[in-house]
Each structure stands twice: as structure tokens, then as C-alpha cells.
Amino acid sequence: MIHLGLTGSIGMGKSTTAQMFREAGVPVYDADAAVADLYVKGGAAVEPLEAAFPGVTRNGAVDREALRLRVLGDDAAMTRLNSVVHPLLGRDRAEFLRQAEASGADILVFDIPLLFETGGERNMDAVAVVTAPADVQRARVLAREGMTPERLDAILSRQTPDAEKRARADFVIDTGKGLEPARAEVTRILAALRHPAWTSRPIE
């Protein structure tokens, strides 16, 4: 199976693009959704996160905003958070792989927002980066409830710059051109990966 990493900065249209891969019949592992499942009431991360960061749960679920504030700007706290969440995500991903293998899928997409930031591209056969013009990106994100220019800038400061992501990508999908051009690019990527001449990306 070919593992395709799908990434992109906030507001670039990555979730919409991931859905295009699903509609093309490709299994997609959604890292954000997996984390959300760990944080809901009864989720596997609730108790260990409350133990690591007392007061970040409410009504049996993780309060994501409270947790965000606890780790913001604190590298040690972020390391502690990752030590709890990453092993749980690893088990969830292993189950996804098991099911995908049983289905006979030839390509899997791993929708991971911080793929480059965490070094996850080394585990991928190819990487597709979703992009859009900076003004389109800002307009999309600032339209979200509760978002401010200051918060957006803080988020972007923790993400690999879009230009660097595009330079390191095997494929680039520009959602600023509209849905149909993006969908055509998804189709082209799948055809390229399935071509007999295609080879996996070298390990960086």
C-alpha cells in the first residue's frame, strides 16, 4: 500500500481535499478526528490528561481550550501532552491500517496537519500539500467563530511556512482555484501514484 501524507496550514482547505480522496474511494486517516475521539467523554486520553494537567477536563471530557492554554508556549508541557496522546494515536492508526489492509486498498491518505512539524513525512511514500493564496487563507480562517487576527498569527507561527511546505511536497493542490480544479488535481495524484513508473520519495 502507498502511504500519502496530506498536509497544509490552517485555512488552506485540507479537510475539503481529504473528503475528495474519500469520494475517490481512498481510505483517509484523519489525525484531528482521532484526537477528538480521544478527548470526548469516555475517551482514552481523558483520565491520563487530567492526571498530567489537573483541571483540564469537564463533565468527563477534555476541555480543549483549557488544555491549549495550559501548554501554550510551554515546551515541557507540550512534551508531556505528546507523551500521553501519541501512544494512543499510534494504536488508533494501527487499527486503521489493519482495516485498510483487509479492504485491499492500494493507497492510504494520512490527513495530518503537523506532518512536517513532527517529522511524519519520513513515514510517507509521498506528500501532498494543500495550499491557497495568503489572502484567501486569512479570509477563510477569520470567518471562523472566535478567531482573531492575533490568534491566527500565533497559530501560523507554530506551523511550517506554506512556501516551505510546497517546496518539500511531492504534489501541491491549490484550493484557491476552486473545487473542481482541486478535485482534478486529486484525480491526477492518484493516477500518478498508481502508474508503474512511480517510485517512493527518498527519505530526508
C-alpha positions as CSV (number, residue, x, y, z in Angstrom):
1,M,0.0,0.0,0.0
2,I,1.2,3.5,-0.8
3,H,1.0,5.9,2.1
4,L,0.3,9.5,1.0
5,G,0.7,12.2,3.6
6,L,-1.8,15.1,3.2
7,T,-1.0,18.3,5.0
8,G,-1.4,22.1,4.8
9,S,-1.6,25.1,7.0
10,I,-4.8,26.3,8.7
11,G,-7.4,27.6,6.3
12,M,-5.9,26.0,3.2
13,G,-8.8,23.6,2.5
14,K,-7.2,20.4,3.7
15,S,-10.3,18.9,5.1
16,T,-12.3,19.5,1.9
17,T,-9.4,17.9,-0.1
18,A,-9.4,14.9,2.2
19,Q,-13.1,14.4,1.5
20,M,-12.3,14.4,-2.2
21,F,-9.9,11.5,-1.7
22,R,-12.6,9.6,0.3
23,E,-15.1,10.2,-2.6
24,A,-12.5,8.7,-4.9
25,G,-12.6,5.5,-2.8
26,V,-9.3,6.1,-0.8
27,P,-9.3,5.4,2.9
28,V,-8.3,8.5,4.9
29,Y,-6.9,8.6,8.4
30,D,-7.9,11.9,10.0
31,A,-5.5,12.7,12.8
32,D,-7.6,15.6,14.1
33,A,-10.7,13.4,14.3
34,A,-8.7,10.7,16.1
35,V,-7.6,13.2,18.7
36,A,-11.1,14.4,19.1
37,D,-12.3,10.8,19.8
38,L,-9.6,10.5,22.5
39,Y,-10.9,13.7,24.2
40,V,-14.6,13.1,24.3
41,K,-16.4,11.7,27.4
42,G,-15.1,8.2,27.9
43,G,-12.2,8.8,25.5
44,A,-8.9,7.0,26.2
45,A,-7.0,10.3,26.8
46,V,-9.3,11.8,29.4
47,E,-8.0,10.3,32.6
48,P,-4.3,10.4,31.7
49,L,-4.6,14.1,30.6
50,E,-6.4,15.0,33.8
51,A,-3.6,13.3,35.8
52,A,-0.9,15.2,33.8
53,F,-2.8,18.5,33.7
54,P,-5.2,18.7,36.7
55,G,-8.3,20.8,35.8
56,V,-8.3,20.4,32.0
57,T,-11.4,18.1,32.0
58,R,-15.0,19.0,32.4
59,N,-18.0,16.7,32.6
60,G,-15.8,13.7,31.8
61,A,-14.3,15.1,28.7
62,V,-11.1,17.1,27.9
63,D,-11.7,20.9,27.7
64,R,-9.6,21.5,24.6
65,E,-9.4,25.3,25.2
66,A,-8.3,24.7,28.8
67,L,-5.7,22.2,27.6
68,R,-4.5,24.6,24.9
69,L,-3.9,27.4,27.4
70,R,-2.0,25.0,29.8
71,V,0.5,24.0,27.1
72,L,0.7,27.3,25.1
73,G,4.3,28.5,25.0
74,D,5.5,25.7,27.4
75,D,7.7,23.2,25.6
76,A,7.9,20.9,28.7
77,A,4.1,20.8,28.9
78,M,3.8,20.1,25.2
79,T,6.2,17.2,25.5
80,R,4.1,15.9,28.4
81,L,1.0,16.2,26.3
82,N,2.5,14.4,23.4
83,S,3.8,11.6,25.7
84,V,0.1,10.9,26.6
85,V,-1.5,11.4,23.2
86,H,0.9,10.0,20.7
87,P,0.9,6.3,22.0
88,L,-2.9,6.4,22.0
89,L,-2.9,7.7,18.4
90,G,-0.4,5.0,17.4
91,R,-2.9,2.3,18.5
92,D,-5.7,4.0,16.6
93,R,-3.6,4.3,13.5
94,A,-2.6,0.7,13.7
95,E,-6.2,-0.3,13.7
96,F,-6.9,1.9,10.7
97,L,-4.0,0.2,8.8
98,R,-5.4,-3.2,9.7
99,Q,-8.8,-2.4,8.4
100,A,-7.4,-0.8,5.2
101,E,-5.2,-3.8,4.5
102,A,-8.2,-6.1,4.9
103,S,-10.2,-4.0,2.5
104,G,-7.5,-4.4,-0.2
105,A,-6.8,-0.7,-0.5
106,D,-3.8,0.2,-2.7
107,I,-3.4,3.8,-1.4
108,L,-4.0,5.3,2.0
109,V,-4.2,9.0,2.8
110,F,-2.9,10.3,6.2
111,D,-4.5,13.7,6.9
112,I,-2.0,15.2,9.4
113,P,-1.9,19.0,9.9
114,L,1.5,19.0,11.5
115,L,3.1,16.4,9.3
116,F,6.3,18.3,8.6
117,E,6.5,19.8,12.1
118,T,6.5,16.3,13.7
119,G,8.8,14.7,11.1
120,G,5.9,12.5,9.9
121,E,6.8,12.9,6.3
122,R,9.6,10.3,6.8
123,N,6.9,7.7,7.2
124,M,5.2,8.5,4.0
125,D,5.8,7.3,0.4
126,A,4.7,10.7,-0.9
127,V,3.4,14.0,0.5
128,A,0.6,16.3,-0.9
129,V,0.4,19.8,0.4
130,V,-2.8,21.8,0.2
131,T,-2.3,25.5,-0.4
132,A,-4.1,28.7,-1.3
133,P,-3.2,32.4,-1.6
134,A,-2.4,34.1,1.7
135,D,-5.3,36.5,1.4
136,V,-7.8,33.6,0.8
137,Q,-6.3,31.7,3.7
138,R,-6.8,34.6,6.1
139,A,-10.3,35.4,4.9
140,R,-11.3,31.7,5.4
141,V,-9.8,31.5,8.9
142,L,-11.0,34.8,10.2
143,A,-14.6,33.9,9.2
144,R,-14.5,31.2,11.8
145,E,-16.3,31.9,15.1
146,G,-14.0,33.1,17.8
147,M,-11.0,33.6,15.6
148,T,-9.0,36.8,15.7
149,P,-6.0,38.1,13.7
150,E,-3.8,37.7,16.7
151,R,-4.8,34.1,17.3
152,L,-4.3,33.3,13.6
153,D,-0.8,34.8,13.7
154,A,0.0,32.7,16.8
155,I,-1.2,29.5,15.1
156,L,0.8,30.3,11.9
157,S,4.0,31.0,13.9
158,R,3.9,27.4,15.1
159,Q,3.4,25.9,11.6
160,T,6.0,25.4,8.9
161,P,5.6,28.2,6.4
162,D,3.4,27.4,3.4
163,A,6.2,28.1,0.9
164,E,8.5,25.6,2.6
165,K,5.8,23.0,2.7
166,R,5.2,23.5,-1.0
167,A,8.9,23.2,-1.7
168,R,9.1,19.9,0.2
169,A,6.0,18.4,-1.3
170,D,5.7,15.8,-4.0
171,F,2.3,17.2,-5.0
172,V,0.7,20.6,-4.5
173,I,-3.1,21.1,-4.5
174,D,-4.2,24.7,-4.8
175,T,-7.7,25.1,-3.5
176,G,-7.7,28.8,-4.2
177,K,-8.6,28.0,-7.8
178,G,-11.9,26.4,-6.9
179,L,-13.3,22.9,-6.0
180,E,-13.2,21.4,-9.5
181,P,-9.6,22.2,-10.2
182,A,-8.7,20.8,-6.8
183,R,-10.7,17.6,-7.5
184,A,-8.9,17.3,-10.8
185,E,-5.6,17.5,-9.0
186,V,-6.7,14.7,-6.6
187,T,-7.5,12.6,-9.6
188,R,-4.1,13.3,-11.2
189,I,-2.3,12.5,-8.0
190,L,-4.0,9.1,-7.7
191,A,-3.2,8.3,-11.3
192,A,0.5,9.3,-10.8
193,L,0.8,7.1,-7.6
194,R,-0.7,4.1,-9.5
195,H,1.5,4.5,-12.5
196,P,4.0,1.6,-12.8
197,A,6.9,4.2,-13.1
198,W,6.1,5.9,-9.8
199,T,8.7,5.5,-7.0
200,S,8.5,6.4,-3.4
201,R,10.0,9.7,-2.2
202,P,13.6,9.4,-0.8
203,I,13.9,9.6,3.0
204,E,15.0,13.1,4.0
